[in-house]
Amino acid sequence: MKILVVDDSAINLKVATKILEKEGYEVDNALSGFECLKMVKEKNYDLIFMDIMMPEMDGVETFKRLKQIDGFKTPVITLTADVELDSEEKYLNSGFTAYLEKPINIEKLREIISKIKN
């Protein structure tokens, strides 16, 4: 399974990548929404983890632009520190496949990926 992790923090990318690689996944990183869009046009991913709070283009805007790419059907999961009471509902209602909080809970990560794979 090929996974793209999008986050403007190199440290967050490193942590997420190590966790996902330990789980046996092939992982690429993008440091911005713009880089994400470019990479998705060049390579097919099975799953994308998207940070929400990024400068220039946030995760919600990046997701909207991804959906405009012909044939784009990749599940996109929020990977966010936005843990307000209604955050999960807000992101799921805007079309994200699932919601994952930072710091990453490995059990929740496994549960989300398992649901997507099946």
C-alpha atoms as an extended CHARMM CRD file, in Angstrom:
* protein
*
       118  EXT
         1         1  MET       CA              0.0000000000        0.0000000000        0.0000000000  PROA      1               0.0000000000
         2         2  LYS       CA              1.3900000000        3.3890000000       -1.0560000000  PROA      2               0.0000000000
         3         3  ILE       CA              0.6350000000        6.2540000000        1.3380000000  PROA      3               0.0000000000
         4         4  LEU       CA              1.2340000000        9.9930000000        1.0000000000  PROA      4               0.0000000000
         5         5  VAL       CA              1.5710000000       12.0380000000        4.1900000000  PROA      5               0.0000000000
         6         6  VAL       CA              1.0670000000       15.7930000000        3.8130000000  PROA      6               0.0000000000
         7         7  ASP       CA              2.2330000000       18.0900000000        6.6280000000  PROA      7               0.0000000000
         8         8  ASP       CA              4.1210000000       21.3860000000        6.7490000000  PROA      8               0.0000000000
         9         9  SER       CA              6.1760000000       20.1550000000        9.7350000000  PROA      9               0.0000000000
        10        10  ALA       CA              9.2160000000       18.0330000000        8.9000000000  PROA      10              0.0000000000
        11        11  ILE       CA              9.1280000000       16.5860000000       12.4260000000  PROA      11              0.0000000000
        12        12  ASN       CA              5.4740000000       15.5220000000       12.0640000000  PROA      12              0.0000000000
        13        13  LEU       CA              6.2820000000       13.9620000000        8.6810000000  PROA      13              0.0000000000
        14        14  LYS       CA              9.1730000000       12.0220000000       10.1810000000  PROA      14              0.0000000000
        15        15  VAL       CA              7.0310000000       10.6860000000       13.0480000000  PROA      15              0.0000000000
        16        16  ALA       CA              4.1160000000        9.6800000000       10.7920000000  PROA      16              0.0000000000
        17        17  THR       CA              6.4690000000        8.1030000000        8.2450000000  PROA      17              0.0000000000
        18        18  LYS       CA              8.2570000000        5.9960000000       10.8890000000  PROA      18              0.0000000000
        19        19  ILE       CA              4.9350000000        4.7600000000       12.2890000000  PROA      19              0.0000000000
        20        20  LEU       CA              3.5390000000        3.8720000000        8.8570000000  PROA      20              0.0000000000
        21        21  GLU       CA              6.7560000000        2.2200000000        7.6610000000  PROA      21              0.0000000000
        22        22  LYS       CA              6.8490000000        0.0950000000       10.8490000000  PROA      22              0.0000000000
        23        23  GLU       CA              3.3400000000       -1.0290000000        9.8820000000  PROA      23              0.0000000000
        24        24  GLY       CA              4.7520000000       -2.1430000000        6.5120000000  PROA      24              0.0000000000
        25        25  TYR       CA              3.5940000000        0.6640000000        4.2150000000  PROA      25              0.0000000000
        26        26  GLU       CA              5.4670000000        2.5130000000        1.4740000000  PROA      26              0.0000000000
        27        27  VAL       CA              5.3900000000        6.2070000000        2.4020000000  PROA      27              0.0000000000
        28        28  ASP       CA              6.0240000000        9.4570000000        0.5030000000  PROA      28              0.0000000000
        29        29  ASN       CA              5.9320000000       12.9310000000        2.0390000000  PROA      29              0.0000000000
        30        30  ALA       CA              4.7250000000       16.3340000000        0.8900000000  PROA      30              0.0000000000
        31        31  LEU       CA              5.5040000000       19.5220000000        2.8460000000  PROA      31              0.0000000000
        32        32  SER       CA              2.6230000000       21.5400000000        1.3980000000  PROA      32              0.0000000000
        33        33  GLY       CA             -0.7140000000       21.3220000000       -0.3380000000  PROA      33              0.0000000000
        34        34  PHE       CA              0.9300000000       22.4150000000       -3.5860000000  PROA      34              0.0000000000
        35        35  GLU       CA              3.5190000000       19.6360000000       -3.3500000000  PROA      35              0.0000000000
        36        36  CYS       CA              0.7220000000       17.1510000000       -2.5940000000  PROA      36              0.0000000000
        37        37  LEU       CA             -1.1930000000       18.1460000000       -5.7410000000  PROA      37              0.0000000000
        38        38  LYS       CA              1.9400000000       17.7860000000       -7.8640000000  PROA      38              0.0000000000
        39        39  MET       CA              2.7820000000       14.3610000000       -6.4090000000  PROA      39              0.0000000000
        40        40  VAL       CA             -0.7620000000       12.9990000000       -6.8200000000  PROA      40              0.0000000000
        41        41  LYS       CA             -0.6860000000       13.9550000000      -10.5030000000  PROA      41              0.0000000000
        42        42  GLU       CA              2.5930000000       12.0270000000      -10.9310000000  PROA      42              0.0000000000
        43        43  LYS       CA              1.9210000000        8.9050000000       -8.8160000000  PROA      43              0.0000000000
        44        44  ASN       CA             -1.0560000000        6.8790000000       -7.6290000000  PROA      44              0.0000000000
        45        45  TYR       CA             -1.5310000000        6.5470000000       -3.8750000000  PROA      45              0.0000000000
        46        46  ASP       CA             -3.7790000000        4.1500000000       -2.0020000000  PROA      46              0.0000000000
        47        47  LEU       CA             -4.2390000000        6.5580000000        0.8950000000  PROA      47              0.0000000000
        48        48  ILE       CA             -3.4360000000       10.1650000000        1.8360000000  PROA      48              0.0000000000
        49        49  PHE       CA             -3.0170000000       11.5590000000        5.3440000000  PROA      49              0.0000000000
        50        50  MET       CA             -3.6280000000       15.3200000000        5.2580000000  PROA      50              0.0000000000
        51        51  ASP       CA             -2.6280000000       17.9070000000        7.8350000000  PROA      51              0.0000000000
        52        52  ILE       CA             -5.3340000000       20.5540000000        8.0990000000  PROA      52              0.0000000000
        53        53  MET       CA             -3.4470000000       23.6120000000        9.3680000000  PROA      53              0.0000000000
        54        54  MET       CA             -0.8100000000       24.4500000000        6.7500000000  PROA      54              0.0000000000
        55        55  PRO       CA              0.3050000000       27.8490000000        5.4480000000  PROA      55              0.0000000000
        56        56  GLU       CA             -0.5480000000       29.0240000000        1.9100000000  PROA      56              0.0000000000
        57        57  MET       CA             -3.0800000000       26.2600000000        1.2410000000  PROA      57              0.0000000000
        58        58  ASP       CA             -4.6430000000       24.3860000000        4.1500000000  PROA      58              0.0000000000
        59        59  GLY       CA             -5.6860000000       20.7380000000        4.0920000000  PROA      59              0.0000000000
        60        60  VAL       CA             -9.3460000000       21.4770000000        3.3550000000  PROA      60              0.0000000000
        61        61  GLU       CA             -8.4610000000       23.5630000000        0.2800000000  PROA      61              0.0000000000
        62        62  THR       CA             -5.9150000000       20.9710000000       -0.8470000000  PROA      62              0.0000000000
        63        63  PHE       CA             -8.5940000000       18.2750000000       -0.5250000000  PROA      63              0.0000000000
        64        64  LYS       CA            -11.0480000000       20.3580000000       -2.6110000000  PROA      64              0.0000000000
        65        65  ARG       CA             -8.4190000000       20.6920000000       -5.3410000000  PROA      65              0.0000000000
        66        66  LEU       CA             -7.5920000000       16.9780000000       -5.2210000000  PROA      66              0.0000000000
        67        67  LYS       CA            -11.2630000000       16.1540000000       -5.8600000000  PROA      67              0.0000000000
        68        68  GLN       CA            -11.0910000000       18.2800000000       -9.0290000000  PROA      68              0.0000000000
        69        69  ILE       CA             -8.4200000000       16.0040000000      -10.5410000000  PROA      69              0.0000000000
        70        70  ASP       CA             -9.9700000000       13.6680000000      -13.1340000000  PROA      70              0.0000000000
        71        71  GLY       CA            -10.3730000000       10.1680000000      -11.7370000000  PROA      71              0.0000000000
        72        72  PHE       CA             -9.2370000000       11.0590000000       -8.2060000000  PROA      72              0.0000000000
        73        73  LYS       CA            -10.7350000000        8.5270000000       -5.7840000000  PROA      73              0.0000000000
        74        74  THR       CA             -8.0140000000        8.1290000000       -3.1400000000  PROA      74              0.0000000000
        75        75  PRO       CA             -9.2600000000        8.0630000000        0.4690000000  PROA      75              0.0000000000
        76        76  VAL       CA             -8.0410000000       11.1650000000        2.3400000000  PROA      76              0.0000000000
        77        77  ILE       CA             -7.7510000000       11.1070000000        6.1190000000  PROA      77              0.0000000000
        78        78  THR       CA             -7.2630000000       14.1940000000        8.2520000000  PROA      78              0.0000000000
        79        79  LEU       CA             -4.1530000000       14.1350000000       10.4020000000  PROA      79              0.0000000000
        80        80  THR       CA             -4.7200000000       17.0950000000       12.6460000000  PROA      80              0.0000000000
        81        81  ALA       CA             -4.1710000000       18.7650000000       15.9810000000  PROA      81              0.0000000000
        82        82  ASP       CA             -7.6310000000       20.3590000000       15.5540000000  PROA      82              0.0000000000
        83        83  VAL       CA             -9.4490000000       18.4890000000       18.3110000000  PROA      83              0.0000000000
        84        84  GLU       CA            -12.3690000000       20.8190000000       18.9920000000  PROA      84              0.0000000000
        85        85  LEU       CA            -15.6340000000       19.0850000000       19.9100000000  PROA      85              0.0000000000
        86        86  ASP       CA            -17.1360000000       19.2950000000       16.4250000000  PROA      86              0.0000000000
        87        87  SER       CA            -13.9090000000       18.8940000000       14.4090000000  PROA      87              0.0000000000
        88        88  GLU       CA            -14.3290000000       15.2370000000       13.4720000000  PROA      88              0.0000000000
        89        89  GLU       CA            -17.9130000000       15.7760000000       12.3150000000  PROA      89              0.0000000000
        90        90  LYS       CA            -16.9290000000       18.9300000000       10.3950000000  PROA      90              0.0000000000
        91        91  TYR       CA            -14.1620000000       17.1630000000        8.4400000000  PROA      91              0.0000000000
        92        92  LEU       CA            -16.1620000000       14.0180000000        7.7550000000  PROA      92              0.0000000000
        93        93  ASN       CA            -19.0560000000       16.1710000000        6.4980000000  PROA      93              0.0000000000
        94        94  SER       CA            -16.6730000000       17.9390000000        4.1030000000  PROA      94              0.0000000000
        95        95  GLY       CA            -15.8090000000       14.5940000000        2.4990000000  PROA      95              0.0000000000
        96        96  PHE       CA            -12.7300000000       13.3070000000        4.3020000000  PROA      96              0.0000000000
        97        97  THR       CA            -12.7320000000        9.5120000000        4.6520000000  PROA      97              0.0000000000
        98        98  ALA       CA            -11.6870000000        9.5020000000        8.3030000000  PROA      98              0.0000000000
        99        99  TYR       CA            -10.3400000000       11.7010000000       11.0890000000  PROA      99              0.0000000000
       100       100  LEU       CA             -7.1070000000       11.0290000000       12.9760000000  PROA      100             0.0000000000
       101       101  GLU       CA             -5.7910000000       13.2550000000       15.7540000000  PROA      101             0.0000000000
       102       102  LYS       CA             -2.1940000000       14.1790000000       16.4710000000  PROA      102             0.0000000000
       103       103  PRO       CA             -0.3370000000       12.7110000000       18.2130000000  PROA      103             0.0000000000
       104       104  ILE       CA             -1.0700000000        9.5480000000       16.2610000000  PROA      104             0.0000000000
       105       105  ASN       CA             -2.7770000000        6.7540000000       18.1730000000  PROA      105             0.0000000000
       106       106  ILE       CA             -1.4350000000        3.5880000000       16.5150000000  PROA      106             0.0000000000
       107       107  GLU       CA             -4.5200000000        1.4990000000       17.3340000000  PROA      107             0.0000000000
       108       108  LYS       CA             -6.8310000000        4.1090000000       15.8030000000  PROA      108             0.0000000000
       109       109  LEU       CA             -4.5110000000        4.3390000000       12.7670000000  PROA      109             0.0000000000
       110       110  ARG       CA             -4.6870000000        0.5540000000       12.2860000000  PROA      110             0.0000000000
       111       111  GLU       CA             -8.4730000000        0.6080000000       12.6640000000  PROA      111             0.0000000000
       112       112  ILE       CA             -8.8700000000        3.3360000000       10.0190000000  PROA      112             0.0000000000
       113       113  ILE       CA             -6.5400000000        1.6460000000        7.5220000000  PROA      113             0.0000000000
       114       114  SER       CA             -8.2220000000       -1.7210000000        8.1040000000  PROA      114             0.0000000000
       115       115  LYS       CA            -11.6650000000       -0.2420000000        7.3080000000  PROA      115             0.0000000000
       116       116  ILE       CA            -10.3320000000        1.3720000000        4.1250000000  PROA      116             0.0000000000
       117       117  LYS       CA             -8.5990000000       -1.8090000000        2.9200000000  PROA      117             0.0000000000
       118       118  ASN       CA            -11.7870000000       -3.8760000000        3.3200000000  PROA      118             0.0000000000
